[in-house]
Amino acid sequence: MCLSIPSQVVEIHEDNTVTVDTMGVKRRVSCHLLMDPLAIGEYVLIHIGFVMSKIDDKDAQESLEMYQFIMDESGPLPI
């Protein structure tokens, strides 16, 4: 099972890729599988380096709050 964390588009590139911010981690991903154009500030769901779909801002914020809660409650990861 794969859980996709909403990622916010922070930069758009000419080669059909975007830079996204996923809870503070920035990375460049491909938009080749997405038919709709993206805008800075929109939220997307990513799978193995490809944008799979856009996600509504409200739903993205709810998901991000839940992920943050889970991280806060789980405490530090064992090494």
All heavy atoms as a GROMACS GRO file, in nm:
protein
  617
    1MET      N    1   0.084  -0.118   0.000
    1MET     CA    2   0.000   0.000   0.000
    1MET      C    3   0.089   0.123   0.000
    1MET      O    4   0.186   0.130   0.072
    1MET     CB    5  -0.089  -0.002   0.123
    1MET     CG    6  -0.176   0.118   0.136
    1MET     SD    7  -0.275   0.100   0.285
    1MET     CE    8  -0.385   0.234   0.263
    2CYS      N    9   0.052   0.219  -0.082
    2CYS     CA   10   0.129   0.343  -0.092
    2CYS      C   11   0.044   0.460  -0.047
    2CYS      O   12  -0.070   0.475  -0.092
    2CYS     CB   13   0.173   0.363  -0.238
    2CYS     SG   14   0.265   0.514  -0.262
    3LEU      N   15   0.096   0.540   0.043
    3LEU     CA   16   0.028   0.660   0.088
    3LEU      C   17   0.093   0.780   0.022
    3LEU      O   18   0.213   0.801   0.036
    3LEU     CB   19   0.036   0.673   0.240
    3LEU     CG   20  -0.028   0.562   0.320
    3LEU    CD1   21  -0.004   0.583   0.469
    3LEU    CD2   22  -0.176   0.552   0.292
    4SER      N   23   0.015   0.858  -0.048
    4SER     CA   24   0.068   0.974  -0.116
    4SER      C   25   0.040   1.099  -0.034
    4SER      O   26  -0.074   1.128   0.000
    4SER     CB   27   0.005   0.987  -0.254
    4SER     OG   28   0.063   1.092  -0.325
    5ILE      N   29   0.144   1.172  -0.001
    5ILE     CA   30   0.132   1.295   0.076
    5ILE      C   31   0.115   1.410  -0.023
    5ILE      O   32   0.191   1.420  -0.119
    5ILE     CB   33   0.258   1.317   0.162
    5ILE    CG1   34   0.275   1.202   0.260
    5ILE    CG2   35   0.249   1.450   0.236
    5ILE    CD1   36   0.406   1.204   0.336
    6PRO      N   37   0.015   1.496  -0.002
    6PRO     CA   38  -0.002   1.609  -0.092
    6PRO      C   39   0.125   1.693  -0.099
    6PRO      O   40   0.191   1.718   0.002
    6PRO     CB   41  -0.116   1.689  -0.030
    6PRO     CG   42  -0.192   1.588   0.050
    6PRO     CD   43  -0.087   1.493   0.102
    7SER      N   44   0.159   1.735  -0.220
    7SER     CA   45   0.279   1.816  -0.244
    7SER      C   46   0.237   1.943  -0.315
    7SER      O   47   0.154   1.939  -0.407
    7SER     CB   48   0.378   1.739  -0.330
    7SER     OG   49   0.415   1.618  -0.268
    8GLN      N   50   0.294   2.056  -0.275
    8GLN     CA   51   0.258   2.184  -0.335
    8GLN      C   52   0.358   2.223  -0.443
    8GLN      O   53   0.479   2.216  -0.423
    8GLN     CB   54   0.253   2.293  -0.228
    8GLN     CG   55   0.196   2.423  -0.280
    8GLN     CD   56   0.175   2.524  -0.171
    8GLN    OE1   57   0.254   2.532  -0.076
    8GLN    NE2   58   0.069   2.601  -0.181
    9VAL      N   59   0.305   2.264  -0.558
    9VAL     CA   60   0.389   2.308  -0.670
    9VAL      C   61   0.452   2.443  -0.632
    9VAL      O   62   0.382   2.538  -0.598
    9VAL     CB   63   0.307   2.322  -0.800
    9VAL    CG1   64   0.394   2.376  -0.912
    9VAL    CG2   65   0.244   2.190  -0.838
   10VAL      N   66   0.587   2.449  -0.637
   10VAL     CA   67   0.657   2.573  -0.603
   10VAL      C   68   0.734   2.632  -0.721
   10VAL      O   69   0.775   2.747  -0.717
   10VAL     CB   70   0.752   2.554  -0.482
   10VAL    CG1   71   0.671   2.521  -0.356
   10VAL    CG2   72   0.855   2.446  -0.507
   11GLU      N   73   0.753   2.551  -0.826
   11GLU     CA   74   0.824   2.600  -0.944
   11GLU      C   75   0.783   2.516  -1.064
   11GLU      O   76   0.767   2.395  -1.053
   11GLU     CB   77   0.975   2.591  -0.923
   11GLU     CG   78   1.057   2.662  -1.026
   11GLU     CD   79   1.207   2.662  -0.992
   11GLU    OE1   80   1.245   2.623  -0.880
   11GLU    OE2   81   1.285   2.700  -1.081
   12ILE      N   82   0.767   2.583  -1.179
   12ILE     CA   83   0.730   2.514  -1.302
   12ILE      C   84   0.846   2.527  -1.400
   12ILE      O   85   0.900   2.637  -1.419
   12ILE     CB   86   0.602   2.574  -1.362
   12ILE    CG1   87   0.485   2.555  -1.264
   12ILE    CG2   88   0.570   2.510  -1.497
   12ILE    CD1   89   0.358   2.626  -1.302
   13HIS      N   90   0.885   2.416  -1.461
   13HIS     CA   91   0.998   2.414  -1.553
   13HIS      C   92   0.950   2.389  -1.696
   13HIS      O   93   0.844   2.331  -1.718
   13HIS     CB   94   1.098   2.305  -1.511
   13HIS     CG   95   1.138   2.315  -1.368
   13HIS    ND1   96   1.227   2.410  -1.321
   13HIS    CD2   97   1.097   2.244  -1.260
   13HIS    CE1   98   1.240   2.395  -1.190
   13HIS    NE2   99   1.163   2.295  -1.150
   14GLU      N  100   1.030   2.429  -1.794
   14GLU     CA  101   0.993   2.417  -1.935
   14GLU      C  102   0.995   2.274  -1.987
   14GLU      O  103   0.937   2.246  -2.092
   14GLU     CB  104   1.084   2.505  -2.021
   14GLU     CG  105   1.061   2.653  -1.998
   14GLU     CD  106   1.146   2.739  -2.088
   14GLU    OE1  107   1.193   2.690  -2.193
   14GLU    OE2  108   1.164   2.856  -2.054
   15ASP      N  109   1.060   2.182  -1.918
   15ASP     CA  110   1.071   2.044  -1.966
   15ASP      C  111   0.959   1.952  -1.915
   15ASP      O  112   0.975   1.832  -1.905
   15ASP     CB  113   1.207   1.986  -1.929
   15ASP     CG  114   1.229   1.978  -1.779
   15ASP    OD1  115   1.146   2.031  -1.701
   15ASP    OD2  116   1.331   1.919  -1.738
   16ASN      N  117   0.843   2.012  -1.884
   16ASN     CA  118   0.727   1.939  -1.834
   16ASN      C  119   0.752   1.872  -1.700
   16ASN      O  120   0.706   1.761  -1.673
   16ASN     CB  121   0.676   1.837  -1.938
   16ASN     CG  122   0.528   1.809  -1.923
   16ASN    OD1  123   0.454   1.888  -1.865
   16ASN    ND2  124   0.484   1.695  -1.974
   17THR      N  125   0.831   1.941  -1.616
   17THR     CA  126   0.851   1.899  -1.478
   17THR      C  127   0.818   2.017  -1.387
   17THR      O  128   0.810   2.131  -1.431
   17THR     CB  129   0.996   1.853  -1.450
   17THR    OG1  130   1.085   1.963  -1.468
   17THR    CG2  131   1.035   1.737  -1.539
   18VAL      N  132   0.796   1.986  -1.261
   18VAL     CA  133   0.773   2.089  -1.160
   18VAL      C  134   0.854   2.055  -1.036
   18VAL      O  135   0.889   1.939  -1.012
   18VAL     CB  136   0.623   2.100  -1.121
   18VAL    CG1  137   0.539   2.150  -1.237
   18VAL    CG2  138   0.567   1.970  -1.066
   19THR      N  139   0.884   2.157  -0.958
   19THR     CA  140   0.943   2.134  -0.826
   19THR      C  141   0.828   2.145  -0.726
   19THR      O  142   0.748   2.239  -0.732
   19THR     CB  143   1.051   2.239  -0.794
   19THR    OG1  144   1.157   2.226  -0.890
   19THR    CG2  145   1.108   2.217  -0.655
   20VAL      N  146   0.820   2.046  -0.638
   20VAL     CA  147   0.715   2.043  -0.537
   20VAL      C  148   0.777   2.044  -0.398
   20VAL      O  149   0.892   2.006  -0.379
   20VAL     CB  150   0.624   1.919  -0.553
   20VAL    CG1  151   0.548   1.923  -0.684
   20VAL    CG2  152   0.701   1.790  -0.539
   21ASP      N  153   0.697   2.088  -0.304
   21ASP     CA  154   0.736   2.088  -0.162
   21ASP      C  155   0.644   1.989  -0.093
   21ASP      O  156   0.522   2.006  -0.091
   21ASP     CB  157   0.719   2.228  -0.104
   21ASP     CG  158   0.762   2.238   0.041
   21ASP    OD1  159   0.733   2.145   0.119
   21ASP    OD2  160   0.824   2.338   0.077
   22THR      N  161   0.706   1.885  -0.036
   22THR     CA  162   0.631   1.782   0.037
   22THR      C  163   0.672   1.791   0.183
   22THR      O  164   0.777   1.739   0.221
   22THR     CB  165   0.661   1.641  -0.019
   22THR    OG1  166   0.642   1.641  -0.161
   22THR    CG2  167   0.570   1.538   0.044
   23MET      N  168   0.596   1.862   0.261
   23MET     CA  169   0.622   1.879   0.404
   23MET      C  170   0.767   1.925   0.429
   23MET      O  171   0.837   1.871   0.513
   23MET     CB  172   0.589   1.751   0.481
   23MET     CG  173   0.443   1.712   0.472
   23MET     SD  174   0.398   1.568   0.569
   23MET     CE  175   0.387   1.644   0.732
   24GLY      N  176   0.811   2.023   0.350
   24GLY     CA  177   0.944   2.081   0.368
   24GLY      C  178   1.052   2.021   0.281
   24GLY      O  179   1.163   2.073   0.277
   25VAL      N  180   1.026   1.912   0.214
   25VAL     CA  181   1.124   1.848   0.127
   25VAL      C  182   1.090   1.884  -0.018
   25VAL      O  183   0.978   1.857  -0.064
   25VAL     CB  184   1.124   1.694   0.144
   25VAL    CG1  185   1.221   1.628   0.047
   25VAL    CG2  186   1.156   1.657   0.288
   26LYS      N  187   1.185   1.946  -0.088
   26LYS     CA  188   1.162   1.986  -0.226
   26LYS      C  189   1.227   1.887  -0.321
   26LYS      O  190   1.338   1.839  -0.296
   26LYS     CB  191   1.217   2.126  -0.251
   26LYS     CG  192   1.138   2.230  -0.177
   26LYS     CD  193   1.187   2.369  -0.206
   26LYS     CE  194   1.102   2.467  -0.128
   26LYS     NZ  195   1.156   2.601  -0.132
   27ARG      N  196   1.154   1.857  -0.430
   27ARG     CA  197   1.209   1.768  -0.532
   27ARG      C  198   1.141   1.799  -0.665
   27ARG      O  199   1.032   1.854  -0.670
   27ARG     CB  200   1.191   1.622  -0.495
   27ARG     CG  201   1.047   1.581  -0.479
   27ARG     CD  202   1.037   1.440  -0.429
   27ARG     NE  203   0.901   1.415  -0.384
   27ARG     CZ  204   0.849   1.298  -0.372
   27ARG    NH1  205   0.921   1.192  -0.399
   27ARG    NH2  206   0.726   1.282  -0.331
   28ARG      N  207   1.208   1.760  -0.771
   28ARG     CA  208   1.158   1.783  -0.906
   28ARG      C  209   1.092   1.655  -0.956
   28ARG      O  210   1.149   1.546  -0.943
   28ARG     CB  211   1.276   1.821  -0.996
   28ARG     CG  212   1.236   1.882  -1.126
   28ARG     CD  213   1.358   1.950  -1.187
   28ARG     NE  214   1.330   1.998  -1.320
   28ARG     CZ  215   1.403   2.090  -1.380
   28ARG    NH1  216   1.508   2.141  -1.319
   28ARG    NH2  217   1.372   2.129  -1.501
   29VAL      N  218   0.970   1.668  -1.010
   29VAL     CA  219   0.894   1.553  -1.056
   29VAL      C  220   0.838   1.579  -1.195
   29VAL      O  221   0.824   1.693  -1.238
   29VAL     CB  222   0.780   1.516  -0.958
   29VAL    CG1  223   0.835   1.473  -0.824
   29VAL    CG2  224   0.684   1.632  -0.940
   30SER      N  225   0.802   1.473  -1.264
   30SER     CA  226   0.752   1.480  -1.400
   30SER      C  227   0.601   1.503  -1.404
   30SER      O  228   0.527   1.448  -1.323
   30SER     CB  229   0.784   1.349  -1.474
   30SER     OG  230   0.722   1.349  -1.601
   31CYS      N  231   0.557   1.580  -1.503
   31CYS     CA  232   0.414   1.603  -1.527
   31CYS      C  233   0.367   1.532  -1.653
   31CYS      O  234   0.259   1.559  -1.704
   31CYS     CB  235   0.387   1.752  -1.541
   31CYS     SG  236   0.427   1.847  -1.396
   32HIS      N  237   0.448   1.444  -1.708
   32HIS     CA  238   0.418   1.379  -1.835
   32HIS      C  239   0.289   1.296  -1.833
   32HIS      O  240   0.230   1.271  -1.938
   32HIS     CB  241   0.536   1.293  -1.881
   32HIS     CG  242   0.650   1.374  -1.931
   32HIS    ND1  243   0.754   1.413  -1.849
   32HIS    CD2  244   0.676   1.427  -2.053
   32HIS    CE1  245   0.840   1.485  -1.919
   32HIS    NE2  246   0.795   1.495  -2.044
   33LEU      N  247   0.244   1.252  -1.718
   33LEU     CA  248   0.122   1.170  -1.710
   33LEU      C  249  -0.003   1.252  -1.680
   33LEU      O  250  -0.113   1.198  -1.678
   33LEU     CB  251   0.138   1.062  -1.604
   33LEU     CG  252   0.252   0.962  -1.624
   33LEU    CD1  253   0.258   0.863  -1.510
   33LEU    CD2  254   0.237   0.891  -1.758
   34LEU      N  255   0.013   1.382  -1.658
   34LEU     CA  256  -0.099   1.469  -1.623
   34LEU      C  257  -0.140   1.550  -1.745
   34LEU      O  258  -0.057   1.612  -1.810
   34LEU     CB  259  -0.058   1.563  -1.508
   34LEU     CG  260  -0.168   1.646  -1.447
   34LEU    CD1  261  -0.265   1.557  -1.370
   34LEU    CD2  262  -0.109   1.751  -1.353
   35MET      N  263  -0.267   1.550  -1.776
   35MET     CA  264  -0.317   1.623  -1.893
   35MET      C  265  -0.340   1.772  -1.862
   35MET      O  266  -0.327   1.855  -1.950
   35MET     CB  267  -0.448   1.560  -1.943
   35MET     CG  268  -0.432   1.415  -1.988
   35MET     SD  269  -0.310   1.391  -2.118
   35MET     CE  270  -0.394   1.465  -2.255
   36ASP      N  271  -0.378   1.804  -1.739
   36ASP     CA  272  -0.411   1.942  -1.702
   36ASP      C  273  -0.286   2.022  -1.671
   36ASP      O  274  -0.192   1.970  -1.610
   36ASP     CB  275  -0.502   1.944  -1.579
   36ASP     CG  276  -0.633   1.872  -1.601
   36ASP    OD1  277  -0.684   1.878  -1.714
   36ASP    OD2  278  -0.683   1.811  -1.506
   37PRO      N  279  -0.283   2.150  -1.709
   37PRO     CA  280  -0.170   2.234  -1.672
   37PRO      C  281  -0.170   2.260  -1.521
   37PRO      O  282  -0.275   2.256  -1.457
   37PRO     CB  283  -0.193   2.363  -1.751
   37PRO     CG  284  -0.339   2.367  -1.778
   37PRO     CD  285  -0.383   2.223  -1.787
   38LEU      N  286  -0.052   2.285  -1.466
   38LEU     CA  287  -0.039   2.314  -1.323
   38LEU      C  288  -0.002   2.460  -1.302
   38LEU      O  289   0.059   2.523  -1.388
   38LEU     CB  290   0.069   2.225  -1.260
   38LEU     CG  291   0.036   2.077  -1.252
   38LEU    CD1  292   0.159   1.998  -1.204
   38LEU    CD2  293  -0.080   2.053  -1.158
   39ALA      N  294  -0.035   2.510  -1.184
   39ALA     CA  295   0.000   2.646  -1.146
   39ALA      C  296   0.073   2.640  -1.012
   39ALA      O  297   0.050   2.550  -0.931
   39ALA     CB  298  -0.125   2.732  -1.134
   40ILE      N  299   0.159   2.737  -0.990
   40ILE     CA  300   0.228   2.746  -0.861
   40ILE      C  301   0.124   2.761  -0.750
   40ILE      O  302   0.028   2.836  -0.763
   40ILE     CB  303   0.328   2.863  -0.863
   40ILE    CG1  304   0.442   2.830  -0.959
   40ILE    CG2  305   0.380   2.892  -0.722
   40ILE    CD1  306   0.544   2.940  -0.978
   41GLY      N  307   0.144   2.685  -0.644
   41GLY     CA  308   0.053   2.688  -0.530
   41GLY      C  309  -0.047   2.574  -0.528
   41GLY      O  310  -0.106   2.545  -0.425
   42GLU      N  311  -0.068   2.508  -0.643
   42GLU     CA  312  -0.161   2.395  -0.646
   42GLU      C  313  -0.099   2.274  -0.576
   42GLU      O  314   0.022   2.261  -0.568
   42GLU     CB  315  -0.196   2.358  -0.790
   42GLU     CG  316  -0.286   2.458  -0.858
   42GLU     CD  317  -0.333   2.412  -0.993
   42GLU    OE1  318  -0.247   2.386  -1.080
   42GLU    OE2  319  -0.455   2.402  -1.012
   43TYR      N  320  -0.187   2.185  -0.529
   43TYR     CA  321  -0.143   2.061  -0.466
   43TYR      C  322  -0.162   1.945  -0.561
   43TYR      O  323  -0.259   1.940  -0.636
   43TYR     CB  324  -0.221   2.037  -0.337
   43TYR     CG  325  -0.178   2.126  -0.224
   43TYR    CD1  326  -0.240   2.247  -0.202
   43TYR    CD2  327  -0.073   2.089  -0.140
   43TYR    CE1  328  -0.200   2.331  -0.098
   43TYR    CE2  329  -0.031   2.171  -0.037
   43TYR     CZ  330  -0.095   2.292  -0.017
   43TYR     OH  331  -0.054   2.374   0.085
   44VAL      N  332  -0.068   1.852  -0.555
   44VAL     CA  333  -0.072   1.733  -0.640
   44VAL      C  334  -0.039   1.610  -0.558
   44VAL      O  335   0.016   1.619  -0.448
   44VAL     CB  336   0.028   1.746  -0.758
   44VAL    CG1  337  -0.011   1.860  -0.851
   44VAL    CG2  338   0.171   1.764  -0.709
   45LEU      N  339  -0.074   1.494  -0.614
   45LEU     CA  340  -0.034   1.366  -0.558
   45LEU      C  341   0.067   1.304  -0.653
   45LEU      O  342   0.050   1.309  -0.775
   45LEU     CB  343  -0.154   1.274  -0.541
   45LEU     CG  344  -0.259   1.322  -0.441
   45LEU    CD1  345  -0.377   1.226  -0.438
   45LEU    CD2  346  -0.200   1.338  -0.301
   46ILE      N  347   0.173   1.247  -0.597
   46ILE     CA  348   0.286   1.195  -0.675
   46ILE      C  349   0.304   1.047  -0.646
   46ILE      O  350   0.286   1.001  -0.533
   46ILE     CB  351   0.414   1.270  -0.637
   46ILE    CG1  352   0.398   1.418  -0.669
   46ILE    CG2  353   0.536   1.212  -0.708
   46ILE    CD1  354   0.503   1.504  -0.605
   47HIS      N  355   0.342   0.973  -0.751
   47HIS     CA  356   0.378   0.832  -0.736
   47HIS      C  357   0.502   0.807  -0.819
   47HIS      O  358   0.504   0.839  -0.938
   47HIS     CB  359   0.262   0.743  -0.781
   47HIS     CG  360   0.290   0.598  -0.767
   47HIS    ND1  361   0.310   0.537  -0.644
   47HIS    CD2  362   0.304   0.500  -0.859
   47HIS    CE1  363   0.334   0.410  -0.662
   47HIS    NE2  364   0.332   0.384  -0.793
   48ILE      N  365   0.603   0.754  -0.758
   48ILE     CA  366   0.734   0.723  -0.818
   48ILE      C  367   0.786   0.831  -0.912
   48ILE      O  368   0.832   0.805  -1.022
   48ILE     CB  369   0.737   0.583  -0.886
   48ILE    CG1  370   0.633   0.571  -0.998
   48ILE    CG2  371   0.720   0.474  -0.784
   48ILE    CD1  372   0.651   0.447  -1.084
   49GLY      N  373   0.777   0.955  -0.867
   49GLY     CA  374   0.835   1.066  -0.942
   49GLY      C  375   0.747   1.127  -1.049
   49GLY      O  376   0.792   1.213  -1.124
   50PHE      N  377   0.621   1.086  -1.056
   50PHE     CA  378   0.526   1.140  -1.155
   50PHE      C  379   0.405   1.200  -1.085
   50PHE      O  380   0.350   1.137  -0.994
   50PHE     CB  381   0.477   1.030  -1.250
   50PHE     CG  382   0.582   0.981  -1.344
   50PHE    CD1  383   0.664   0.875  -1.310
   50PHE    CD2  384   0.601   1.042  -1.468
   50PHE    CE1  385   0.762   0.829  -1.396
   50PHE    CE2  386   0.698   0.997  -1.555
   50PHE     CZ  387   0.779   0.890  -1.520
   51VAL      N  388   0.364   1.316  -1.129
   51VAL     CA  389   0.239   1.373  -1.080
   51VAL      C  390   0.126   1.288  -1.135
   51VAL      O  391   0.115   1.268  -1.256
   51VAL     CB  392   0.222   1.520  -1.126
   51VAL    CG1  393   0.086   1.574  -1.085
   51VAL    CG2  394   0.333   1.608  -1.070
   52MET      N  395   0.041   1.237  -1.046
   52MET     CA  396  -0.069   1.152  -1.089
   52MET      C  397  -0.201   1.230  -1.098
   52MET      O  398  -0.284   1.201  -1.182
   52MET     CB  399  -0.087   1.035  -0.992
   52MET     CG  400   0.037   0.946  -0.983
   52MET     SD  401   0.093   0.882  -1.140
   52MET     CE  402  -0.035   0.765  -1.178
   53SER      N  403  -0.218   1.329  -1.007
   53SER     CA  404  -0.342   1.406  -1.008
   53SER      C  405  -0.327   1.531  -0.924
   53SER      O  406  -0.237   1.541  -0.840
   53SER     CB  407  -0.459   1.322  -0.956
   53SER     OG  408  -0.437   1.288  -0.821
   54LYS      N  409  -0.417   1.625  -0.950
   54LYS     CA  410  -0.427   1.743  -0.865
   54LYS      C  411  -0.515   1.706  -0.746
   54LYS      O  412  -0.594   1.612  -0.753
   54LYS     CB  413  -0.495   1.858  -0.940
   54LYS     CG  414  -0.414   1.915  -1.052
   54LYS     CD  415  -0.491   2.032  -1.112
   54LYS     CE  416  -0.425   2.088  -1.234
   54LYS     NZ  417  -0.496   2.205  -1.288
   55ILE      N  418  -0.499   1.782  -0.637
   55ILE     CA  419  -0.584   1.761  -0.520
   55ILE      C  420  -0.634   1.898  -0.474
   55ILE      O  421  -0.560   1.996  -0.475
   55ILE     CB  422  -0.512   1.684  -0.407
   55ILE    CG1  423  -0.605   1.656  -0.290
   55ILE    CG2  424  -0.386   1.753  -0.365
   55ILE    CD1  425  -0.547   1.564  -0.184
   56ASP      N  426  -0.758   1.902  -0.435
   56ASP     CA  427  -0.823   2.023  -0.385
   56ASP      C  428  -0.746   2.077  -0.263
   56ASP      O  429  -0.698   2.000  -0.180
   56ASP     CB  430  -0.967   1.983  -0.349
   56ASP     CG  431  -1.041   2.087  -0.272
   56ASP    OD1  432  -1.028   2.092  -0.150
   56ASP    OD2  433  -1.114   2.164  -0.338
   57ASP      N  434  -0.735   2.210  -0.252
   57ASP     CA  435  -0.661   2.272  -0.141
   57ASP      C  436  -0.713   2.227  -0.004
   57ASP      O  437  -0.634   2.198   0.086
   57ASP     CB  438  -0.669   2.425  -0.149
   57ASP     CG  439  -0.582   2.483  -0.258
   57ASP    OD1  440  -0.506   2.409  -0.323
   57ASP    OD2  441  -0.589   2.605  -0.279
   58LYS      N  442  -0.844   2.224   0.012
   58LYS     CA  443  -0.902   2.185   0.141
   58LYS      C  444  -0.865   2.041   0.176
   58LYS      O  445  -0.823   2.013   0.289
   58LYS     CB  446  -1.054   2.200   0.135
   58LYS     CG  447  -1.125   2.161   0.263
   58LYS     CD  448  -1.276   2.180   0.248
   58LYS     CE  449  -1.351   2.126   0.366
   58LYS     NZ  450  -1.379   1.984   0.358
   59ASP      N  451  -0.878   1.951   0.081
   59ASP     CA  452  -0.841   1.811   0.105
   59ASP      C  453  -0.692   1.797   0.133
   59ASP      O  454  -0.651   1.718   0.219
   59ASP     CB  455  -0.880   1.723  -0.014
   59ASP     CG  456  -1.030   1.710  -0.031
   59ASP    OD1  457  -1.103   1.730   0.068
   59ASP    OD2  458  -1.074   1.680  -0.144
   60ALA      N  459  -0.610   1.873   0.061
   60ALA     CA  460  -0.465   1.869   0.084
   60ALA      C  461  -0.432   1.914   0.225
   60ALA      O  462  -0.353   1.848   0.295
   60ALA     CB  463  -0.393   1.956  -0.018
   61GLN      N  464  -0.492   2.023   0.270
   61GLN     CA  465  -0.463   2.074   0.406
   61GLN      C  466  -0.507   1.974   0.512
   61GLN      O  467  -0.436   1.953   0.611
   61GLN     CB  468  -0.532   2.210   0.427
   61GLN     CG  469  -0.470   2.321   0.347
   61GLN     CD  470  -0.321   2.341   0.378
   61GLN    OE1  471  -0.275   2.325   0.491
   61GLN    NE2  472  -0.245   2.373   0.275
   62GLU      N  473  -0.624   1.912   0.494
   62GLU     CA  474  -0.671   1.812   0.590
   62GLU      C  475  -0.574   1.694   0.597
   62GLU      O  476  -0.541   1.645   0.706
   62GLU     CB  477  -0.811   1.763   0.554
   62GLU     CG  478  -0.919   1.865   0.579
   62GLU     CD  479  -1.055   1.820   0.531
   62GLU    OE1  480  -1.068   1.705   0.482
   62GLU    OE2  481  -1.150   1.899   0.542
   63SER      N  482  -0.527   1.647   0.482
   63SER     CA  483  -0.431   1.536   0.479
   63SER      C  484  -0.300   1.574   0.545
   63SER      O  485  -0.244   1.497   0.624
   63SER     CB  486  -0.404   1.492   0.335
   63SER     OG  487  -0.517   1.434   0.279
   64LEU      N  488  -0.250   1.693   0.514
   64LEU     CA  489  -0.123   1.738   0.573
   64LEU      C  490  -0.133   1.751   0.724
   64LEU      O  491  -0.039   1.715   0.796
   64LEU     CB  492  -0.079   1.870   0.509
   64LEU     CG  493  -0.034   1.859   0.363
   64LEU    CD1  494  -0.019   1.998   0.302
   64LEU    CD2  495   0.096   1.780   0.352
   65GLU      N  496  -0.246   1.800   0.772
   65GLU     CA  497  -0.266   1.810   0.918
   65GLU      C  498  -0.266   1.671   0.982
   65GLU      O  499  -0.209   1.652   1.089
   65GLU     CB  500  -0.397   1.882   0.948
   65GLU     CG  501  -0.391   2.031   0.919
   65GLU     CD  502  -0.526   2.101   0.930
   65GLU    OE1  503  -0.622   2.038   0.981
   65GLU    OE2  504  -0.535   2.217   0.886
   66MET      N  505  -0.328   1.575   0.916
   66MET     CA  506  -0.332   1.438   0.969
   66MET      C  507  -0.192   1.375   0.970
   66MET      O  508  -0.151   1.314   1.068
   66MET     CB  509  -0.428   1.351   0.888
   66MET     CG  510  -0.439   1.210   0.940
   66MET     SD  511  -0.500   1.198   1.110
   66MET     CE  512  -0.668   1.246   1.088
   67TYR      N  513  -0.117   1.393   0.862
   67TYR     CA  514   0.020   1.341   0.858
   67TYR      C  515   0.105   1.405   0.967
   67TYR      O  516   0.184   1.337   1.034
   67TYR     CB  517   0.085   1.363   0.721
   67TYR     CG  518   0.037   1.268   0.616
   67TYR    CD1  519  -0.033   1.313   0.504
   67TYR    CD2  520   0.063   1.131   0.626
   67TYR    CE1  521  -0.078   1.225   0.407
   67TYR    CE2  522   0.018   1.042   0.529
   67TYR     CZ  523  -0.052   1.091   0.420
   67TYR     OH  524  -0.096   1.004   0.324
   68GLN      N  525   0.089   1.536   0.987
   68GLN     CA  526   0.166   1.604   1.091
   68GLN      C  527   0.129   1.551   1.229
   68GLN      O  528   0.216   1.528   1.313
   68GLN     CB  529   0.144   1.756   1.084
   68GLN     CG  530   0.238   1.833   1.174
   68GLN     CD  531   0.384   1.814   1.136
   68GLN    OE1  532   0.422   1.835   1.022
   68GLN    NE2  533   0.466   1.773   1.231
   69PHE      N  534   0.001   1.527   1.253
   69PHE     CA  535  -0.044   1.471   1.380
   69PHE      C  536   0.018   1.333   1.403
   69PHE      O  537   0.069   1.304   1.512
   69PHE     CB  538  -0.197   1.460   1.382
   69PHE     CG  539  -0.251   1.390   1.502
   69PHE    CD1  540  -0.262   1.456   1.624
   69PHE    CD2  541  -0.290   1.257   1.496
   69PHE    CE1  542  -0.310   1.392   1.736
   69PHE    CE2  543  -0.339   1.191   1.607
   69PHE     CZ  544  -0.349   1.258   1.728
   70ILE      N  545   0.016   1.249   1.301
   70ILE     CA  546   0.075   1.115   1.313
   70ILE      C  547   0.224   1.124   1.344
   70ILE      O  548   0.274   1.053   1.431
   70ILE     CB  549   0.052   1.034   1.183
   70ILE    CG1  550  -0.096   1.002   1.167
   70ILE    CG2  551   0.137   0.908   1.181
   70ILE    CD1  552  -0.136   0.948   1.031
   71MET      N  553   0.294   1.215   1.277
   71MET     CA  554   0.438   1.231   1.302
   71MET      C  555   0.463   1.281   1.444
   71MET      O  556   0.554   1.233   1.512
   71MET     CB  557   0.500   1.325   1.200
   71MET     CG  558   0.508   1.262   1.063
   71MET     SD  559   0.569   1.366   0.927
   71MET     CE  560   0.659   1.494   0.999
   72ASP      N  561   0.382   1.375   1.488
   72ASP     CA  562   0.399   1.430   1.624
   72ASP      C  563   0.372   1.324   1.731
   72ASP      O  564   0.441   1.318   1.832
   72ASP     CB  565   0.305   1.550   1.645
   72ASP     CG  566   0.343   1.670   1.562
   72ASP    OD1  567   0.457   1.675   1.507
   72ASP    OD2  568   0.257   1.760   1.547
   73GLU      N  569   0.272   1.240   1.708
   73GLU     CA  570   0.233   1.138   1.805
   73GLU      C  571   0.326   1.017   1.808
   73GLU      O  572   0.339   0.950   1.908
   73GLU     CB  573   0.090   1.091   1.780
   73GLU     CG  574  -0.015   1.196   1.808
   73GLU     CD  575  -0.018   1.237   1.954
   73GLU    OE1  576  -0.022   1.150   2.041
   73GLU    OE2  577  -0.018   1.360   1.979
   74SER      N  578   0.394   0.992   1.696
   74SER     CA  579   0.477   0.871   1.691
   74SER      C  580   0.610   0.888   1.759
   74SER      O  581   0.676   0.790   1.792
   74SER     CB  582   0.499   0.829   1.545
   74SER     OG  583   0.576   0.927   1.477
   75GLY      N  584   0.653   1.010   1.781
   75GLY     CA  585   0.780   1.033   1.848
   75GLY      C  586   0.897   1.004   1.755
   75GLY      O  587   0.880   0.975   1.637
   76PRO      N  588   1.018   1.012   1.810
   76PRO     CA  589   1.137   0.990   1.725
   76PRO      C  590   1.146   0.846   1.676
   76PRO      O  591   1.105   0.752   1.745
   76PRO     CB  592   1.255   1.024   1.818
   76PRO     CG  593   1.199   1.015   1.956
   76PRO     CD  594   1.052   1.042   1.947
   77LEU      N  595   1.198   0.832   1.556
   77LEU     CA  596   1.217   0.698   1.499
   77LEU      C  597   1.338   0.630   1.562
   77LEU      O  598   1.439   0.693   1.587
   77LEU     CB  599   1.237   0.707   1.349
   77LEU     CG  600   1.119   0.762   1.268
   77LEU    CD1  601   1.159   0.780   1.124
   77LEU    CD2  602   1.000   0.670   1.281
   78PRO      N  603   1.328   0.500   1.590
   78PRO     CA  604   1.443   0.429   1.647
   78PRO      C  605   1.553   0.416   1.542
   78PRO      O  606   1.526   0.401   1.424
   78PRO     CB  607   1.386   0.292   1.683
   78PRO     CG  608   1.264   0.277   1.598
   78PRO     CD  609   1.212   0.415   1.572
   79ILE      N  610   1.674   0.423   1.588
   79ILE     CA  611   1.789   0.413   1.496
   79ILE      C  612   1.846   0.274   1.499
   79ILE      O  613   1.855   0.208   1.594
   79ILE     CB  614   1.896   0.517   1.531
   79ILE    CG1  615   1.838   0.655   1.512
   79ILE    CG2  616   2.019   0.498   1.445
   79ILE    CD1  617   1.930   0.768   1.547
   0.00000   0.00000   0.00000
